[in-house]
Structures are given as C-alpha cells and as structure tokens.
C-alpha cells in the first residue's frame, strides 16, 4: 500500500530531513539573497537524482519528479526558502550563524519538508503517471514576493499545473495536527508609507511651529475609522501602524514625521476604495492643520483563496494519513502570503502544519526571536506532502 510506503520512507528519512532543516536554520539568508540556500537545495536534488533548474528569478529552483508518461499531467508543490531580519534568541545547537538573520517563519521547515517529499516521491515515480513540479521559491517575506517573480519567469507554464499545494508551520497548532480551510483564507497585504511635513522649532514655542507630531497623532487615530466606520462587517479588514519616527527631542519639535503601516483585507473592490479613503483623510488632516502629507500605498500580495474541491480532497487525504482527530478546520487568517499569487492562477490549497509542544516549551509565534518547532513535525510535513501529491497526481 502506497500510504504505508510513504509513512515508512518518511520515518526512514527523518534524520536526514531534520539535519537538512537544522543546516538551513543555522544558515538563514534574507529575501532575494538566498544564494547559499539555493546551492544547498541544488546539492540535495542532485544527490536524489532529481532533474532541476536553478537561477529562476535569481535564487529560485524548480525540480521535476517524472513518473510514467510524464507529459500526461502536472501538479505542483511549493516551499519558500528565505528568512527574516531577526536576531535569534534560542539557545540551540542549530542557532543562526548569520547574526541578525533568522528562520523565524518556518521556511527552513517548509524547504526541508519539500526536500523530504521529493526524495520520497522519487522513490515512487514508477507508481504514478505525470510530473510533480517542486517549486523552491525565493523572497516570500518581501514585496513584490518571489512567487510573482517566478510566475513571470514561467514557473506555472509549459505546461500549466492542474493544481498546487503548499504548507506552512502553525505554532498555535499542536504537533501531529494539520489544518485546512476552503475558500477565502488569507488577506491581501499593502504597505503604507506616510511622511507628514510641518515646521519644526523650539518645544517651548509651539505657536511658531507647525507640529507634525500632533498632525501625525490625529492622522493615525482618524485612519482607524476607515476600518471601524467604512468597512462592511462582512469584509474582514485590518489597519496597523508599526513604525513612527519623529526625530525631535524633549524641547525640539521636528520638521517631519515618518510612519509605516499595513492594510489587509479580503475583498479587492473594498481594498481599492480603502486606499483612496486613507490618502484623502491623511492629506486633508495635514492640510487643515497647516502642514502637508505624502502618502504612498505599495500594493502587496493579493488575498489567498483555497480551491474548495481541491481543499476538500486534500483534507480527506490528510484524514486518511493522520486520522480524523488530527485534522482541523481553520478560521480566516489576516496574515498574508505570496502563495496567494499561485491561487489566482491555478487550483490551490495552502494548509497548516502543527509545530507546537507546550511540554517542551515550544510555544513562540512566528516572526519572534524565540520561534522554534517540535521537529517531530518534519516527518509529518514531508510524508503528508508526498501523500497528498501522490493522491492528486493520480487524479
């Protein structure tokens, strides 16, 4: 039985999958700079005797596992390979050796799992017809998103894959469990860059100034009404500002203030309307208070939608592989993912891999300096991806 073969191979390859993950975790690289990461992936694909192409959109790679009659059908799997600009605080043997760079979003897990799935599927290539395209994608963490760049270079062409599967770690979910959601799942993500310009001067004489700090405070508060008073309750939306720079002092009002934030939603029409409202509100407040405002909206990733039929099929496959008690339904997630670009072009399913273990103290969220995983998740990550790919290629 193929499922038992896959489980046996996932167990057999576990130590190698873990070693690959630890190597990647110890040697993280930022978005679009994944040169050594790409070389490592290439070396493993060569070792597994899997055909691949490197240098796609810079550091991306695409491997092809060809079964019998390889032209008959194509499906795709995807893992992202970049890391984040975070100083790791974990005290582990595989702690990041690249100061200030860390695999704090689990892309080392995604890459190691896909490499493991590649090795498993290469062993089974005589048992299926068609081709499984394995995408090792650069630059997920940074706009414009490596997915968009690899798509432009034809990663979903010649031929177009019937479907694509991707998985992502989920530290809220205990190890051993996975999660699925059909339909709308993750939000679009736009970056906001605002410069508020006034007239600086002595803090004791504000009457001689146009205070950009005060203007900025009004803008930040007022912009929240875009979500609370303009967005339909049926359309989830989030507006957050995470960076405000006012380089004055206790007695110095600065000339300008710089703000950065993010806007996320699940509706494209409302997304465009919200952009216009935010710009109009910010510019109007600044002008009314004697200053001016430069407001840039950088459109980021679109919303991510999971194809209902494909996701239902993948969920059934996960239940077969892990048991019904280990497969859960997910809620909408307002984070963003450039896997969304694939979901706009072909049938897609993006699911979650549980990595939490409270007994071991593994509880930190992604994008934090203490993020880590229960590495038992790697056997599941590689095996389940191989199993779902096998079921999908069979049709």
N, C-alpha and C positions, 0 to 999 in steps of 0.2 A: 504493500500500500504506500502510495507516494507520500501521504501526510506523515506516516511513521518514518519514512526515509528522511524527510526534511527535518523532523524533530531530532532524529539520530545524528544527522550531519551538523545541525546547529549545536548540539551538545559536544560533538567531536571537535568542532572548530572554535568552541567558546574561548579557550585560552588564547588562540590567535586573534580572535575578534577583540578580546579585552586588551591584548598587547597593542593592537592597532589603535584602539581608542586612546590608550594611555600615551602612546607616541604622539598622536595628534593633539591630545590635551596639553602635553608638555611643550609642544612647538606650534602654538597658535599664530595665525597671521591675519592681519586686518583685511577688510573687503578690498578686492581688486589687487591685493598684494600677496596672494596665496601661492607663491612660486614654489617653495619647498614642499608645501602640502600637495600641490599638483604632481611634483616629482615622486612623492611617496605613493600617491594613488596609482600613478603610472607604473611604478615598480611592482606593486601588488597585482595589478591587472596583467602585467607581463608574466609574473610568476604563475598566475592562474591560467595562462594561455588564452586570454580573452582579448579579442580584437578591440582596439580603441583608437580614438582620435583625441589629441590634446591641443592646447592653444586656442580653444574656441572662446571668442570674446576676451582673450587674454589668458586666463588660467583655468578655464572650464575644460572638462573632459566628457566624452561620451563613449561608452562601451556598448558592444553588441553581443549578446548571447544568442547564437543562432541554433535553433532546433532543426528538425527535418522540415523541408520545404520552407525555407526562411522568408521567402517573398510572400507567403500566403497571408500573413497577419503581423502587425507590430503593435506592441503595447510599450509603455514607458514607466520607469521608476525614477525617482529623483531624491537626491540628498544635497544639502548645502554644505559648503566647506570653509566659510570664513568665520572669524572670531570678532570679539568686541574690545574696545579700548577701556579695559577694566583691570585694576591691579588685583590679582588673586590673593585671597587671604587664607585659603585652605592649606593645612599642613599635611600634605600627602606626597608620596614618592613621585607622583607624576605631575606635581605642581608646575605651572607655566614657567618656562625658562626665558621667555621673552617678556621682560619687565613692561608692565602696563598694557599687556595684551592677554586676553583670557577667553577660553571657550566657555563663556557664561550663559550660552543659549542652547548648548547641547549639540552643536553642529559636528563636534567630534563623534558623538554618539550616532548621529544620522549617517555620517560618512563610514564609520566602522561597520554599522549595521548593513548598509548597502554593499560594502565590500564583502561582508559575510554572505549576504544574499546572492551576490554574483558568484561566489565560489560554490555555493550550494546548487544554484541553477545550472552552472556549467557542468556539474556532475550529472545533471538530469536532462541534458539537452536532447538526448535520444528519445526521451519520453514525451516530447511535445512538438507541435508544428508551429512555425512562426519565429519571430525575433523579439527578444526583450531588450529594449534600449535603456541603458542605465546612465542617467544624467548626473554628473558631479558638478554642481553649479557654484560658481563664484558669487561673491558680493550680495548675499541676501540682505545683509544688515544696512545697506546704504543705497539711497536713491541714486540712480533710477532703478536699481535692482538688477542683479545679474540674470534673473530669469528673462527680463525684457531684452537684454543684450544677446543672450544665447538664442532666444526665439528669432531675433533679427538675423542671426547667422545661420538659421535653418534647422535648429535642433528639433523642431516639430514638423519637419518636411522630409520628403524622399525616403519613405512615404510618411504621411501624417499618422502618428499612432492613434489607434482606436480609443485609447484611454491612458490615463497617467495616475499613478499612485504615489503619495508622499506621506511620510510620518514625521512627527515632531514630539520631542520629550514633553512630559507634563508633570511637574513636581507636585501638583495638587493631587495626583492620582497615584495610589499605591503601586509599587512594583508588582507585576503579574497581571495588571489590568490594562485594558485599552479602551479608548472612547471614540465614538463616531457621531456625526450629525449630518443629516442630509439637507440639501438646500443651502440657504444663506448661512454662512458660518463665521467668517471673519470680516473685519471692517476695512474700508479704504483708509488710507493714511496720507494726509497732506502736511507739509511742513510750513510753518508760519514764521516769517522774519519781519520784524517791525522796528523801525527807527523813529523815535519821537524827538523832534528837534525844537528846542526852546532858546532861551538866552540865559547863560549862567551868570553867577556873580556871588557876592558875599551872602552867607546864610542869614546874617543879621539884617539884611536889607532886601527882603524878597520883593518889595514893591518895585525895585529896579530891575527885576528879572522876569523871565517867562519860564516858570518852573516845569521842566519836562518830567520830573519825578512825580509831581502832583498830576500832571496830564496823564502820565502812564498809569497811575493808580486808577483814575477814572475810566480809562480805556479798558483795562483788564477786567474791572468789575462789570462795565457795561457790555462787554462782548459776551459775557455769560448768558445774557438774555437771548442770544442767537439760539442757544440750545433750550433754555428754560421757557422761553416765550414765543419761539418761532418754529421749532421743530415739532412735527407731529409726534404724539406719544407712541405711534405705531412704528416710528423710524428711530431706532437707537442712534444716538449721537453723543460724542464726547469732545469737549474742548478743554485743553490743559496747556498751561504755560509753565515751562520748567527752567527757564533762564531769563533773568533780568539783570542787566548790567547798568549801573549808574555810577560812574567813576567820579563822584564828588568826595566830600568829607563832612565832618561834623559841622563845619562852618562854610562849606562850599557847595553851592548849587551848580550841578554840571550843565553843560550846554546841550547834552542829548542823553537819551536812554535807549538801550538796545534790548529787545525782547525776542525770545524764540519760544515757539509752542507747536502743538499738533492739533489737527482737527480730524475726527474719524466718524464715519457713518456707514450706513448700509443701503443707501439709495443715491443713484447717480444724479437724478434731477435735483434733489434737495442739496446734494453736495455742491453743485454749481451755484445754486441760489444762496447758499450759506456763505460761500466765498465772497460774493458781491455785497452781502449784508455786512460782513465783518469789515471789509475795506471801507464801506460807506460810513459805518459807525465810528471807526477809529479816526478817519480823516476829518469827520465832522466835529468830533470832540476836540481834537487837536486845534482845529481852526477856531472853534468857538472860544478856546482858552488862550488864543494868541500865538499858538505855535503851529507846527505842521507835522505831518506823519507820512512816512514812506512805508508802504505795506506790500510785502511780496508773499504770494502764495505759490509754493512749489508743489505741484501735483505729484503725489506719490503713487503707491500701489492701489489698484482697484480693489473692490470687495472680492472676497473669495466665496465661491459657491460650489458646493459638493453636488455632483450629479446624482439625483435621487436613486435611480435604478442601480447605478454602479456602486453607490454607497451602501444601499441595502444588500447588494450581493457581497460586498467586502465585509460588512458586518456579519452576515451569515457565515462567511468563511472564517472570520475570527472566532465566532461561537464554536464552530467545528474544531478549531485548533486549540482554543483555550478553555472552552466551557462557557455556558451562558452566564454564569455568575461573575465572570471576569470581563465581560463586555458591557459597557455602559453607554447611555445616551448623553451627549454633551449639550450644554447651553451655548447660545451665541457668545462669541469671544471678541471683544472690542480691540484686541491687538490686531496687527496687520502682518501679512506675509506675502512675499512676492511670488509664491506658488500660485497666487491669485491670477497672475498673467496666463499660466497654463490653463487654468479653469475657464478663462474667457475664450479659449480656442478649441479645446477638446474635452471630452468627458473626464472629470477629475474627481478624486477622492483623497482628502487630506485628513488623516486620523491621528490620534494621540496615543503615545506610549507612556505608561505609568513608570515613574522612576523614584517615587518617594518611599522612604523607610524610616518611620519615626523611631523605631527601636535602635537604629544605628545612628540617629541624629541627622539623617539626610532629609532636611525639610526646607532648605532655602529655595527661593524662587529664582527663575531665570533672570538674567541681567543684574545679578548681585555678585559681590566678590566672594561669597561662600557657596555658590551653587555647585552641586555635585550630584551624582546619581548612585543608586544601588546598581552595581554593574551586572547583577542578575538580569537586568532589563535587556542587556545586549543579546543574550541568547534568544529572548522573545523577539527583539527588534529585527534580528537577521532572519530567524526562522519564519516568523509571521509574514514578513515582507515577501520572502521566497514563496510561501504557500499561497498568498493572495495573488502574486504574479502568475504562479502556475495555474491557478483556477481561472484567472482572467484570460490567459493565453489560450486555454482550452475552449473558451467561449461560453 
